[in-house]
Every structure is written in C-alpha cells, then in structure tokens.
Amino acid sequence: MGSMRKAAAVGALTTLVVGATAVFSTSASAAPNVTPQRVCGSAYKTVNSVPVGSLGTVYLTYNSSNGKNCVATIRSNPGTAKEMSTYIYVPDTDEWAGDSGMYTSYAGPGYVYGKAHCVSWGGNIANVYVSVENSNCAAFKERRVTEIR
C-alpha cells in the first residue's frame, strides 16, 4: 500500500513539473513585442533610430507635450540575457540618462529634457556599440553614426 501511495505521489509531482514547464515555456516564447512606446510611454513618438548591427535597434523618441526625449535599445530576437545599454546626453545642458545591464529584450528607458537642443544617444547589444552625435537639433544638422564591433 505504501509503494502505491509513493507511486501516486511521484506521478502527481511529475505531472506538476511537466505542467509547470509547459506553462513557463509557452509564456517565454509568447513574450509580447517590445516597442519604443511600450518602453518610453505612449506619448513618445519615434523620431530617429539606428540599427545595432543585426542584433536590434536603438530608438530615440520625443514627447512634444513635455519636451522630453527617451531612448531605448531593443533586441530583434529576445532570449538569453545579454549585456545591453542605452544612453542619451544633451551637450548644451550636460544632462544625461542611461541604463545598462544584462537584459533579455531591452535596455531603457532613459529620459532627458531635449526641447530645442541637440542630443547625443546610442547603446549596445553584446559587443556591438552605436552612437549618434548631436542629432535631432531644433535646426536640422547632419547626424554622424559610429558603429564599433
């Protein structure tokens, strides 16, 4: 009788573990698509972006109601955590914001007040770094993109 209870307990535990694994596997693969607006907020409109090789994109967004810019680095294929970063800097005011760490899908947000100022911004995914210097000024200036592998 004791071995029958033991077998039933092992069977129930196996079912529980298999069921939990299926739930976790399903939720991980069904992760929602990450957008700059999900990271920064729905009032932030994408005004610029730069690819991080084939790994993802750094997005620069702007909220016209509060004059703030936001940056987010978003991976093309979320998965195992990788070193990621995002940053934004306003040379005129010396204000900056950023985020870095080991992330599965995105780094950010980083917010600064950028109305009527040029901003420098960028980020990295794994060993691919990008930066855009003095862009999105009140008056259009040519942007310079630097990618380092």
Solvent accessible surface area in square Angstrom, and as a share of the most:
residue,aa,sasa,rsa
1,M,175,0.78
2,G,53,0.51
3,S,88,0.57
4,M,145,0.65
5,R,173,0.63
6,K,143,0.60
7,A,66,0.52
8,A,68,0.52
9,A,60,0.47
10,V,88,0.51
11,G,38,0.36
12,A,64,0.50
13,L,106,0.53
14,T,73,0.43
15,T,97,0.56
16,L,122,0.61
17,V,84,0.48
18,V,96,0.55
19,G,34,0.32
20,A,39,0.30
21,T,76,0.44
22,A,55,0.43
23,V,100,0.57
24,F,141,0.59
25,S,62,0.40
26,T,87,0.51
27,S,68,0.44
28,A,77,0.60
29,S,99,0.64
30,A,71,0.55
31,A,58,0.45
32,P,92,0.58
33,N,127,0.65
34,V,40,0.23
35,T,54,0.31
36,P,13,0.08
37,Q,56,0.25
38,R,155,0.57
39,V,16,0.09
40,C,8,0.05
41,G,27,0.26
42,S,96,0.62
43,A,54,0.42
44,Y,16,0.06
45,K,127,0.54
46,T,64,0.37
47,V,69,0.39
48,N,31,0.16
49,S,42,0.27
50,V,3,0.02
51,P,82,0.51
52,V,0,0.00
53,G,23,0.22
54,S,101,0.65
55,L,55,0.27
56,G,5,0.05
57,T,29,0.17
58,V,0,0.00
59,Y,53,0.20
60,L,0,0.00
61,T,0,0.00
62,Y,52,0.20
63,N,10,0.05
64,S,93,0.60
65,S,102,0.66
66,N,66,0.34
67,G,2,0.02
68,K,78,0.33
69,N,7,0.04
70,C,0,0.00
71,V,0,0.00
72,A,0,0.00
73,T,0,0.00
74,I,15,0.08
75,R,19,0.07
76,S,66,0.43
77,N,117,0.60
78,P,76,0.48
79,G,38,0.37
80,T,116,0.67
81,A,40,0.31
82,K,73,0.31
83,E,75,0.34
84,M,0,0.00
85,S,24,0.15
86,T,2,0.01
87,Y,71,0.27
88,I,0,0.00
89,Y,71,0.27
90,V,0,0.00
91,P,54,0.34
92,D,102,0.53
93,T,67,0.39
94,D,99,0.51
95,E,71,0.32
96,W,168,0.59
97,A,22,0.17
98,G,35,0.34
99,D,41,0.21
100,S,73,0.47
101,G,22,0.21
102,M,119,0.53
103,Y,63,0.24
104,T,74,0.43
105,S,20,0.13
106,Y,80,0.30
107,A,0,0.00
108,G,13,0.12
109,P,53,0.33
110,G,3,0.02
111,Y,80,0.30
112,V,1,0.00
113,Y,95,0.36
114,G,5,0.05
115,K,109,0.46
116,A,75,0.58
117,H,42,0.19
118,C,20,0.12
119,V,1,0.00
120,S,6,0.04
121,W,0,0.00
122,G,0,0.00
123,G,4,0.04
124,N,4,0.02
125,I,1,0.00
126,A,36,0.28
127,N,101,0.52
128,V,7,0.04
129,Y,106,0.40
130,V,6,0.03
131,S,23,0.15
132,V,0,0.00
133,E,54,0.24
134,N,57,0.29
135,S,1,0.01
136,N,58,0.30
137,C,21,0.12
138,A,84,0.65
139,A,73,0.57
140,F,187,0.78
141,K,112,0.47
142,E,145,0.65
143,R,91,0.33
144,R,154,0.56
145,V,69,0.39
146,T,65,0.38
147,E,76,0.34
148,I,107,0.54
149,R,190,0.70
